[in-house]
Amino acid sequence: MGTFVTLAEVMEARGSPLDEDEVWCLLFATTEGQYFIIFLLSDSGNMYHVLSPGSVLLSANGSLAFKSCAQHEDVTSFTAPEVQHAAASSTRTQMVVYSLGMTLYWCIDYHLPHNQPVQLSAELEGLLLSMCEDTVMRRTDLLTVLGTCEVHQKAATLPPAEHLIKRLVEDVYRTSVSLHCHSEGWLSTRGKFIVSCQYVSIRMKTNLFSRGIVQ
């Protein structure tokens, strides 16, 4: 079995949405990872402008990594509108903020019945919705997301993100063993989330409209 598992595999093994504290931890870790790549390594040229559940990698040692989306993945729901419309008014950082927001929202919405609302605090919901703004100028920037996560992490006294990542990966391993599956079988499945991704996109837009964020 490989060192990393994807966020999509984590959710498949779990079979239910992430809770709010877990989302905060993952949002903090992924944002911190992107910040390190862009601002500390000055390597924005190698930063992927689309993140998805299949491109966020979690390691058993508690670290995160990122990879390009597989060709067979439908990542439309996670792709910023300006990318889809070939607009030149956005930066890669802004594109990543959008796709990261949609990816985390997908984790919150995972396998929820269509008539069951997503349970989020106003703070987290507002942050995710601002990350998923269609209009680039109104979208929250990466540093704001990182700062908000840092403040919340301290105020809520959440455990380090690596503890959560290790646990999520361990859950995948345990599920894999219990199902007597090999890594090239169950763990290599990708793209099973296409339909749910499309629905999450619709649910997210509905929330934006209801809050008056999208006109």
Steps between C-alpha positions, in 0.01 A plus 500: 500500500630843412614759750218739416124465466277757336236701676246326276615163634479629856139602446413174326639302794321723748165501321376812680578874510790650689402686813573868548821462702637259241423747222672781688810284546514394136435853378784627719740229381422534130510879509829492689639257242402724211641805680832321545516414131407846377652749741788318670625292209393766248389208286161614376589366157474147637181564695197322362220744430237230560482293816245222538430207734711288266800735500538565874726228645513401867792307648518259791767726653252787522619703205320624191599511136336600175495356152348590167147379438473174309378523142193287572389722790216743443626803692260754353331555837836583659628726222472875542261664251777717356694187405201348325435827317868556418501835679835664563397710801585239764817365656576137573471576869142619456420192292634274773294677766184426299576133438611446860174647627297276271707195599442554871132569442480167317638331812234665716223404260622143438210251481255743658140456382398774259237628742737514798680833547871516564570562869762773533575787731441843353875566514604197298210526258577865436866425440432216256239701312740793469764262363254378237400841371457497123619860478877512545504845659260386773675173572696461823876485451729221620664703777162593646396134504826402667471775760140408579598135544788590731276713721233230515757227572622689806157610621347154467815326632481245221766227482773534237377425149751218459320302771179512300676414175663194657165382635323546167769302321488226764125474444563439130751225579261333744213513255719361226610207714148426622378484143793277400584735217835566336636848437460460126134416551296695752758766578565583137139583421461855377220704360222339705412841634399666171124498563535619860739773386242634260240507776737672745558770239124555473457502881787747538351734241162477672660609828674787327172619350314469830764714674488759221864436409419406142267725305 
